[in-house]
Amino acid sequence: MSEPAFSAAPAEPELVFLVAVADNGVIGAGNTMPWHLRSDLQRFKRMTMGKPVVMGRKTFQSIGRPLPGRTNIVLTRDVAFRAPGVVAATSPVLALELARADALRRFAAEIVVIGGAEIFAQWMDRASRLEITEVHAWPAGDTFFPPFSAAEWRQSARERHAAGTGDSANFSYVTYRRASAA
Ligand SMILES: NC(=O)c1ccc[n+]([C@@H]2O[C@H](COP(=O)([O-])OP(=O)(O)OC[C@H]3O[C@@H](n4cnc5c(N)ncnc54)[C@H](OP(=O)(O)O)[C@@H]3O)[C@@H](O)[C@H]2O)c1
């Protein structure tokens, strides 16, 4: 008698970028964000909770604490780096391995890359979805979202919102998927 069909291969978690980008491309100024968007902070929490999040050491320091309820994977080249509540990774390969294993343990379908610019630039080729909050403002800044090719990505959703209580600008939630994805 033949064995029933069986696959032990776990589904690969999706690698998602979550970022807020001003209309002039700015994502940061002086290691912080040059706007306040309460609505977007609440969405950030919803979209990352229970998942592994990958970030650069500078972004971790700008947040100032580990994000609760998420596995905080911090990329640094400093082998001596330690911080309570975070897992340090000294290379993208190691960070990805840690994130995949954590997603599997948590039954999380996504690994969320939360910045900053250096990490977005290095991980762009691995991402399958970009969740961008367009911040409709032109702030001064020193850190920019890396350019991404319109040929490689297609916009699959766009929602515009007027600034609510605690928001310093109007904003839009925009989703991009790899053009090759069905
Ligand atoms: N608007 C948004 O959604 C958003 C999101 C995130 C961040 N930000 C802003 O972006 C700014 C920070 O971005 P950033 O580009 O300056 O820094 P970053 O990407 O957060 O961190 C850079 C650091 O990551 C580590 N790193 C980078 N590549 C690595 C590699 N291949 N292997 C191991 N470690 C590696 C290095 O840490 P070591 O120096 O320790 O080796 C490097 O200095 C801040 O202003 C922040 O507020 C904005």
The ligand as a Gaussian input file, in Angstrom:
#p B3LYP/6-31G(d) Opt

LIG

0 1
 N       10.761000      55.998000       8.686000
 C       10.919000      54.744000       9.053000
 O       10.023000      53.886000       8.870000
 C       12.206000      54.325000       9.690000
 C       12.417000      52.980000      10.026000
 C       13.626000      52.634000      10.606000
 C       14.595000      53.600000      10.829000
 N       14.369000      54.896000      10.480000
 C       15.384000      55.924000      10.660000
 O       16.534000      55.518000       9.922000
 C       17.707000      55.998000      10.620000
 C       18.636000      54.809000      10.900000
 O       18.971000      54.195000       9.658000
 P       20.498000      53.946000       9.235000
 O       20.517000      53.569000       7.813000
 O       21.305000      55.132000       9.664000
 O       20.955000      52.767000      10.196000
 P       20.393000      51.256000      10.382000
 O       20.168000      50.646000       9.041000
 O       19.274000      51.258000      11.360000
 O       21.626000      50.576000      11.132000
 C       22.890000      50.564000      10.534000
 C       23.777000      49.644000      11.360000
 O       23.382000      48.276000      11.145000
 C       24.520000      47.448000      11.250000
 N       24.715000      46.762000       9.981000
 C       24.463000      47.237000       8.722000
 N       24.756000      46.319000       7.807000
 C       25.201000      45.231000       8.479000
 C       25.669000      43.956000       8.065000
 N       25.719000      43.607000       6.760000
 N       26.070000      43.081000       9.011000
 C       26.003000      43.401000      10.326000
 N       25.565000      44.605000      10.770000
 C       25.173000      45.506000       9.860000
 C       25.695000      48.350000      11.585000
 O       25.747000      48.418000      13.003000
 P       27.145000      48.638000      13.822000
 O       27.548000      50.039000      13.500000
 O       26.743000      48.411000      15.236000
 O       28.099000      47.597000      13.288000
 C       25.252000      49.688000      11.007000
 O       25.900000      50.804000      11.579000
 C       17.199000      56.699000      11.866000
 O       17.069000      58.077000      11.579000
 C       15.828000      56.079000      12.092000
 O       14.984000      56.943000      12.812000
 C       13.180000      55.264000       9.920000

